[in-house]
Amino acid sequence: QSALTQPPSASGSPGQSVTISCTGTSSDVGGYKYVSWYQQHPGKAPKLMIYEVTKRPSGVPDRFSGSKSGNTASLTVSGLQAEDEADYYCCSYAGSNNFGVFGGGTKLTVL
Amino acid sequence: EVQLVQSGAEVKKPGESLKISCKGSGYSFTTYWIGWVRQMPGKGLEWMGIIYPGDSTTRYSPSFQGQVAMSADKSINTAYLLWSSLKASDTAMYYCARGSSPIKFDYWGQGTLVTVSS
């Protein structure tokens, strides 16, 4: 099972919006409504930001939103803030043989 | 408060065995999956597998099948990740996480750093 494809880096200025893509196949991202996004600050454990493509856990700001079109899922961060600078990983269900697969991660820089 | 507390860092030699633990508290341990995620130094997250402590059902990523084993002792709310013969390439941070689905991990342990070196 290959990792999902994410851009290695993304950036934006405070207050701007940035979108991070996550491309898979019809066997994972495109085949199920089960895509999650995780935020990881250096030296810290990951944090769930989005699940089931568009849902936000309690406590996650509504500046974070998720979507999906075909085999590509996206995470949009609106109104960028300094604390949003982190690594972001997508994760998709990949069927009953592979179950879960992460993307390679995207380093988000707030300029 | 939901918490997952992992065992401490380990330094082992190639060929040695190892078991690291993940103790859950603040929720019904038997009704959520526990997932294990590897992060090699400077690299991304890798989905290793999940175990359902209620009945010890396990699901492994093909990449990790046969390389590690997962177990759980529901009497003490603890999940384990086991190696029978470590390799240098097993050097990584290992996270456990609570899952209400195979990929929705809403609470994470602090991580266990495993170093394998001769």
Interface residues (C-beta under 8 A of the other chain):
Chain A: Q1 A3 Y34 V35 S36 Y38 Q40 A45 P46 K47 L48 Y51 E52 P57 D87 Y89 C91 S92 Y93 N97 N98 F99 G100 V101 F102 G103 G104 G105
Chain B: G35 V37 G44 L45 E46 W47 G49 I50 R59 S61 P62 S63 Y95 A97 S101 P102 I103 K104 F105 D106 W108 G109 Q110 G111
